[in-house]
Amino acid sequence: MTYANPKERERVDIRLEYPIILIHGMFGWGDDVAFNKIMPYWGATCGSIPKYLQKNGAECYAVSVGPASSAWDQACELYAQLTGTTVDYGKAHSQKHNHKQFGRQFTKSVFDGWNENKKVHLVGHSFGGTCIRMLCHLLEYGAPEEVEASGDKVSELFKGGKGNLVASVVALCSPMGDIDTYKAFEEKNYVPLVQKGMSSYTGTMGRSVFNGKFVDFKLEQFGLTNTPGKRDADPKKQAKKRFIESNDNIVYDLSPEGIKKINSRIEIVPDIYYFSYAFNALEYSEKKKRDVIKNTHFIGLRYSCWLLQKYSHKKGVFTGNGNDGLVNVSAAGSPPDEPAVEFCENFKKGVWNVMPVAPGDHGTPIGLCVSKNYTHNFYDNLTNLLKKSENRGNIK
């Protein structure tokens, strides 16, 4: 598969049968957040990817979920937006993690007519890939503990049997296995600082005049932020403590323990096409006889890339033959306990079709500090792939 084309290309015309739903990663945002007008998450320094795809005939939406929330909470929020309903985090889940069961109400769905005849292509960057994996699992297999806890009042999401609502899953730089970033940050004692900084920042901004306008952290289930347009947050110190200690947040889900728990729960859905993309910021130097940092386009990722290199050499950890500055190549390929194959033209459902590793960093697939031509070419290729998956119909 081609990743970049330095020549000018004519505009493509790809009319997909199903909509593309883009899900951001940690601390990210969608088109409905005002900050997106300053710099779109999807497109970053290259301009809006959804707008580019829409101009070329694809129905595309960039949706926002809680940027610091757990994969479970994000999946529940994504489902509510796709169905135009109230967020239901589940009675059993909410009691276990000490937060409210119901979140905000979405009176209008992202698009009309989500059903088995109008499925969705789910594309997740970074932790967004974990969110969409969780959503697909719940759609297909449900959550028996939630059915037991709520009986007839249980959310439709937790009943299962709806895996046919999703056509494909695309994971871009997603942490589907252990990542050295967390381990390196843990060794440096950065993890508690990240947790405290995350809860303090979201708690402060989520109670300010910017909430629901410039930013939206969607943490009202913990009482950490106000519901947009209301003043319903709990005392900040109490809410921060509840949020951090709940283990129902993105930092915990990125820990080795958290990733293991997620992978032990999630099962692949047989009738969905799964594709994964990994990028490598390292390149072997014949002169130095070792990997060197070469393919980082965003300067902010150079430190984390260096830290991962230092950690791996110190600990004797060489997972996945490289990383994108945040996620190991091996972790971005596929979950360790799910079937995976190298991508070929005869790609199949119910298995991870792993794309060739490309040079770049964690921000490359969202257009961060790379050329507009490269970014547009990447998404032209991706939409072509999704079109092929639609044309394959029921081939397994």
Phi, psi and omega per residue, in radians:
M1 nan 2.347 3.140
T2 -1.403 2.401 -3.135
Y3 -1.869 -0.468 -3.107
A4 -2.568 2.603 3.110
N5 -2.407 1.955 -3.067
P6 -1.244 -0.259 -3.113
K7 -1.518 2.730 3.064
E8 -1.204 2.451 -3.113
R9 -2.097 2.666 3.014
E10 -1.291 2.655 -3.139
R11 -1.096 2.321 3.130
V12 -1.482 2.845 3.116
D13 -2.311 1.640 -3.089
I14 -2.043 1.874 -3.141
R15 -1.806 1.772 -3.134
L16 -1.395 2.655 3.086
E17 -1.287 -0.572 -3.072
Y18 -2.030 2.646 3.107
P19 -1.228 2.655 3.016
I20 -1.747 2.241 3.086
I21 -1.961 2.076 -3.128
L22 -1.705 2.263 -3.137
I23 -2.106 2.144 -3.094
H24 -1.261 3.012 3.106
G25 -1.739 -2.840 -3.104
M26 -0.952 2.279 -3.140
F27 1.054 0.390 3.132
G28 -1.610 -2.993 -3.069
W29 -2.731 2.855 3.115
G30 -1.946 -2.971 -3.083
D31 -1.203 -0.325 -3.086
D32 -1.463 -0.087 3.127
V33 -1.667 2.328 -3.020
A34 -1.045 -0.560 3.140
F35 -1.044 -0.404 -3.136
N36 -1.083 -0.423 3.125
K37 -1.267 -0.480 3.105
I38 -1.371 -0.856 3.057
M39 -2.571 1.973 3.128
P40 -1.168 2.407 3.070
Y41 -1.081 -0.830 3.128
W42 -1.555 1.638 -3.096
G43 2.253 -0.552 3.043
A44 0.764 -1.890 -3.080
T45 -1.536 0.070 -3.092
C46 -1.920 -0.016 -3.064
G47 1.633 2.837 -3.013
S48 -1.065 2.129 3.057
I49 -1.210 -0.773 3.102
P50 -0.974 -0.734 -3.140
K51 -1.142 -0.685 3.107
Y52 -1.084 -0.807 -3.125
L53 -1.163 -0.669 3.126
Q54 -1.116 -0.686 3.114
K55 -1.113 -0.481 -3.107
N56 -1.657 0.206 3.006
G57 1.760 -0.014 -3.136
A58 -1.653 2.424 3.038
E59 -1.459 2.057 -2.995
C60 -2.473 2.422 -3.133
Y61 -2.415 2.338 3.051
A62 -1.785 1.920 -3.010
V63 -1.743 2.596 3.092
S64 -1.789 2.339 2.953
V65 -2.174 3.021 -3.126
G66 -1.015 1.956 -3.027
P67 -1.205 -0.237 3.088
A68 -2.064 0.149 -3.063
S69 -1.492 2.881 3.101
S70 -1.248 2.881 3.115
A71 -1.067 -0.665 3.128
W72 -1.100 -0.879 -3.116
D73 -1.105 -0.697 3.114
Q74 -1.096 -0.740 -3.137
A75 -1.082 -0.697 3.111
C76 -1.142 -0.677 3.120
E77 -1.207 -0.682 3.115
L78 -1.143 -0.731 3.125
Y79 -1.068 -0.771 -3.131
A80 -1.088 -0.638 3.131
Q81 -1.264 -0.631 3.135
L82 -1.271 -0.399 -3.115
T83 -1.864 -0.177 -3.104
G84 1.175 0.857 -3.105
T85 -2.282 -3.113 3.084
T86 -1.450 2.415 3.117
V87 -1.132 2.213 3.072
D88 -2.134 1.927 -3.117
Y89 -1.436 -0.068 3.141
G90 1.640 2.336 -3.106
K91 -1.126 -0.837 -3.111
A92 -1.128 -0.771 -3.141
H93 -1.102 -0.786 -3.090
S94 -1.155 -0.698 3.101
Q95 -1.156 -0.703 -3.135
K96 -1.101 -0.652 -3.046
H97 -1.840 0.172 2.985
N98 1.042 0.855 3.005
H99 -2.467 3.025 -3.087
K100 -1.155 2.601 -3.133
Q101 -1.360 -0.609 -3.047
F102 -1.956 2.462 3.109
G103 -1.895 -2.577 -3.071
R104 -1.368 2.810 -3.105
Q105 -1.757 2.322 3.060
F106 -1.889 1.904 -3.058
T107 -1.388 -0.275 -3.135
K108 -2.298 2.348 3.123
S109 -1.335 2.790 -3.135
V110 -0.982 -0.731 3.049
F111 -2.583 2.832 -3.095
D112 -1.494 2.479 2.940
G113 1.470 0.593 3.087
W114 -1.225 1.962 3.110
N115 -2.741 -3.068 -3.069
E116 -1.170 -0.275 3.081
N117 -1.648 -0.251 3.030
K118 -2.315 1.396 -3.097
K119 -1.338 -3.008 3.075
V120 -2.267 2.619 2.922
H121 -1.716 2.040 -3.125
L122 -1.723 2.129 -3.140
V123 -2.089 2.069 -3.110
G124 -2.099 2.292 3.060
H125 -1.722 2.344 3.096
S126 0.998 -2.177 -3.115
F127 -1.164 -0.289 3.048
G128 -1.033 -0.502 3.073
G129 -1.158 -0.620 3.092
T130 -1.204 -0.701 3.104
C131 -1.012 -0.846 -3.073
I132 -1.287 -0.508 3.029
R133 -1.116 -0.744 3.120
M134 -1.128 -0.749 3.127
L135 -1.046 -0.804 -3.124
C136 -1.088 -0.697 3.104
H137 -1.067 -0.837 -3.118
L138 -1.140 -0.682 3.121
L139 -1.054 -0.741 -3.062
E140 -1.472 -0.800 -2.983
Y141 -1.852 -0.212 3.129
G142 1.190 -2.865 3.129
A143 -2.453 1.632 -3.081
P144 -0.926 -0.616 -3.124
E145 -1.161 -0.520 3.114
E146 -1.330 -0.644 3.073
V147 -1.108 -0.710 3.129
E148 -1.168 -0.674 -3.086
A149 -1.299 -0.608 -3.023
S150 -1.936 -0.245 3.109
G151 1.046 -2.274 -3.092
D152 -1.163 -0.322 -3.090
K153 -1.588 0.119 -3.085
V154 -1.192 2.579 3.100
S155 -1.083 2.554 3.094
E156 -1.031 -0.497 3.141
L157 -1.046 -0.633 -3.025
F158 -1.544 0.015 3.140
K159 -1.472 -0.397 3.139
G160 1.385 -3.050 3.111
G161 1.336 0.310 -3.073
K162 -2.147 0.372 3.134
G163 -1.077 -0.349 3.140
N164 -1.308 0.071 3.070
L165 -1.493 -0.159 -3.095
V166 -2.060 2.269 3.124
A167 -1.541 -0.756 -3.081
S168 -2.666 2.766 3.053
V169 -2.173 2.249 3.095
V170 -2.148 2.068 -3.133
A171 -1.871 2.072 -3.141
L172 -1.859 1.972 3.117
C173 0.963 0.699 -3.040
S174 -1.588 2.410 -3.136
P175 -1.403 1.459 -3.087
M176 -1.671 -0.010 3.050
G177 -2.513 -3.083 -3.140
D178 -0.975 2.402 3.095
I179 -2.066 2.366 -3.130
D180 -1.198 -0.339 -3.125
T181 -0.999 -0.867 -3.127
Y182 -1.074 -0.764 -3.101
K183 -1.137 -0.706 3.121
A184 -1.171 -0.721 3.102
F185 -1.149 -0.628 3.116
E186 -1.140 -0.719 3.126
E187 -1.111 -0.637 3.121
K188 -1.428 -0.019 -3.099
N189 1.118 0.560 3.120
Y190 -1.470 -0.428 -3.023
V191 -1.019 -0.854 3.103
P192 -1.053 -0.599 3.129
L193 -1.169 -0.704 3.103
V194 -1.113 -0.766 -3.135
Q195 -1.087 -0.827 -3.133
K196 -1.171 -0.740 3.123
G197 -1.110 -0.716 3.139
M198 -1.097 -0.835 -3.112
S199 -1.204 -0.633 3.136
S200 -1.207 -0.802 -3.112
Y201 -1.137 -0.865 -3.130
T202 -1.118 -0.678 3.140
G203 -1.135 -0.649 -3.137
T204 -1.310 -0.918 -3.118
M205 -1.161 -0.560 -3.122
G206 -1.323 -0.065 3.067
R207 -1.994 0.009 -3.059
S208 -1.623 3.128 3.117
V209 -1.211 -0.234 -3.131
F210 -1.421 -0.293 -3.061
N211 -1.116 2.266 3.141
G212 1.387 -0.091 3.128
K213 -2.035 -1.128 -3.106
F214 -1.621 -0.598 3.111
V215 -2.361 2.831 3.086
D216 -2.744 1.822 -3.049
F217 -1.632 -0.199 3.041
K218 0.926 0.839 3.122
L219 -2.036 0.496 3.133
E220 -1.210 -0.339 3.100
Q221 -1.114 -0.471 3.069
F222 -1.614 -0.103 -3.055
G223 1.304 0.225 -3.090
L224 -1.412 -0.552 3.108
T225 -2.203 2.765 3.050
N226 -1.307 2.594 2.888
T227 -1.203 2.293 -3.116
P228 -0.854 2.246 3.141
G229 1.555 -0.047 3.141
K230 -2.236 2.973 3.041
R231 -2.195 1.309 -3.007
D232 -2.118 0.266 3.128
A233 -1.259 2.658 3.082
D234 -1.430 2.953 3.037
P235 -0.894 2.331 -2.945
K236 -1.055 -0.783 -3.085
K237 -1.062 -0.755 -3.134
Q238 -1.148 -0.758 -3.113
A239 -1.188 -0.695 3.116
K240 -1.073 -0.771 -3.138
K241 -1.100 -0.748 -3.137
R242 -1.103 -0.741 -3.102
F243 -1.133 -0.855 -3.094
I244 -1.169 -0.749 -3.055
E245 -1.367 -0.180 -3.074
S246 -1.245 -0.407 -2.969
N247 1.027 0.355 3.119
D248 -1.989 1.024 -3.112
N249 -2.597 2.964 -3.003
I250 -1.203 -0.577 -3.139
V251 -1.127 -0.781 3.101
Y252 -1.107 -0.727 -3.112
D253 -1.143 -0.327 3.093
L254 -1.632 -0.084 3.093
S255 -1.313 2.780 3.091
P256 -0.952 -0.713 3.120
E257 -1.152 -0.758 -3.124
G258 -1.128 -0.799 3.122
I259 -1.085 -0.697 3.121
K260 -1.087 -0.742 3.132
K261 -1.137 -0.736 3.129
I262 -1.089 -0.830 -3.107
N263 -1.174 -0.511 3.111
S264 -1.261 -0.382 -3.141
R265 -1.576 -0.822 -3.013
I266 -1.262 2.354 3.039
E267 -2.083 2.555 3.113
I268 -1.247 2.547 -3.122
V269 -1.700 2.135 -3.013
P270 -1.021 -0.525 -3.038
D271 -1.732 0.275 3.120
I272 -1.982 2.454 3.002
Y273 -1.442 2.283 3.117
Y274 -2.035 2.259 3.105
F275 -2.268 2.462 3.097
S276 -2.303 2.546 3.138
Y277 -2.200 2.229 3.061
A278 -2.070 2.564 3.099
F279 -2.161 2.601 -3.102
N280 -2.174 2.108 3.141
A281 -1.481 -0.139 -3.105
L282 -1.755 2.699 3.084
E283 -2.581 2.402 -3.094
Y284 -1.244 2.303 3.131
S285 -1.831 2.067 3.099
E286 -1.125 -0.599 -3.122
K287 -1.167 -0.780 -3.092
K288 -1.633 -0.162 3.129
K289 1.025 0.669 3.091
R290 -2.856 2.932 3.068
D291 -1.239 2.426 3.080
V292 -2.219 2.743 3.115
I293 -1.356 2.011 -3.069
K294 -2.342 -0.586 -2.974
N295 -1.775 0.537 3.084
T296 -1.630 2.115 3.129
H297 -1.609 -0.490 -3.129
F298 -1.787 2.066 -3.020
I299 -1.046 -0.508 -3.129
G300 -1.116 -0.340 -3.130
L301 -1.576 -0.107 -3.130
R302 -1.172 -0.668 -3.137
Y303 -1.146 -0.818 -3.126
S304 -1.125 -0.623 3.105
C305 -1.133 -0.763 3.092
W306 -1.100 -0.725 -3.139
L307 -1.099 -0.721 3.125
L308 -1.154 -0.701 3.088
Q309 -1.074 -0.822 -3.129
K310 -1.087 -0.743 -3.131
Y311 -1.122 -0.790 -3.074
S312 -1.144 -0.671 3.116
H313 -1.227 -0.659 -3.124
K314 -1.200 -0.690 -3.076
K315 -1.654 -0.060 -3.086
G316 1.226 0.462 -3.120
V317 -1.754 2.101 3.122
F318 -2.270 1.186 -3.050
T319 -1.505 2.154 2.954
G320 1.335 0.159 3.077
N321 0.959 0.755 3.065
G322 2.312 3.112 -3.138
N323 -2.736 2.934 -3.141
D324 -1.771 0.250 -3.088
G325 1.806 -0.348 3.105
L326 -2.404 -0.636 -3.058
V327 -2.117 2.312 3.079
N328 -1.125 2.546 3.123
V329 -0.984 -0.750 -3.126
S330 -1.101 -0.682 -3.123
A331 -1.209 -0.514 -3.120
A332 -1.443 -0.180 -3.120
G333 -1.324 -0.937 -3.132
S334 -2.999 2.766 3.022
P335 -1.111 2.540 -3.048
P336 -1.111 -0.384 -3.059
D337 -1.915 0.289 3.119
E338 -2.071 2.588 -3.099
P339 -1.107 2.435 -3.122
A340 -2.569 2.540 3.083
V341 -2.429 2.738 3.019
E342 -1.175 2.448 -3.099
F343 -1.052 2.389 2.997
C344 -2.505 2.938 -3.082
E345 -1.124 -0.391 3.112
N346 -1.636 0.817 -3.099
F347 -1.129 2.653 -3.027
K348 -2.226 2.927 3.069
K349 -1.425 2.842 3.007
G350 1.182 0.336 3.120
V351 -2.630 2.562 3.102
W352 -1.317 2.094 3.049
N353 -1.641 1.792 -2.976
V354 -1.576 2.060 -3.124
M355 -1.263 2.732 3.058
P356 -1.030 2.449 3.127
V357 -1.139 2.322 -3.104
A358 -1.953 2.633 3.056
P359 -1.219 2.393 3.141
G360 2.651 -3.133 3.138
D361 -2.091 -2.976 -3.028
H362 -1.099 -0.450 -3.117
G363 -1.619 -0.145 -3.071
T364 -0.987 -0.841 -3.081
P365 -1.257 -0.120 3.054
I366 -1.918 0.239 3.026
G367 1.374 0.489 -3.121
L368 -1.569 1.931 3.085
C369 1.088 0.547 2.984
V370 -2.181 2.964 -3.053
S371 -1.250 2.669 3.080
K372 -1.090 -0.644 -3.135
N373 -1.104 -0.760 3.114
Y374 -1.070 -0.825 -3.086
T375 -1.119 -0.802 3.135
H376 -1.120 -0.663 3.119
N377 -1.137 -0.690 3.121
F378 -1.047 -0.795 -3.102
Y379 -1.361 -0.434 2.975
D380 -1.094 -0.795 3.123
N381 -1.128 -0.697 -3.127
L382 -1.143 -0.799 -3.140
T383 -1.169 -0.568 3.029
N384 -1.079 -0.721 3.106
L385 -1.106 -0.765 3.133
L386 -1.136 -0.633 3.082
K387 -1.091 -0.742 3.104
K388 -1.083 -0.679 3.138
S389 -1.139 -0.631 3.077
E390 -1.146 -0.716 -3.103
N391 -1.212 -0.405 -3.121
R392 -1.280 -0.264 3.067
G393 1.006 -2.133 -3.044
N394 -1.677 0.300 3.115
I395 -1.175 2.323 3.135
K396 -2.151 nan nan
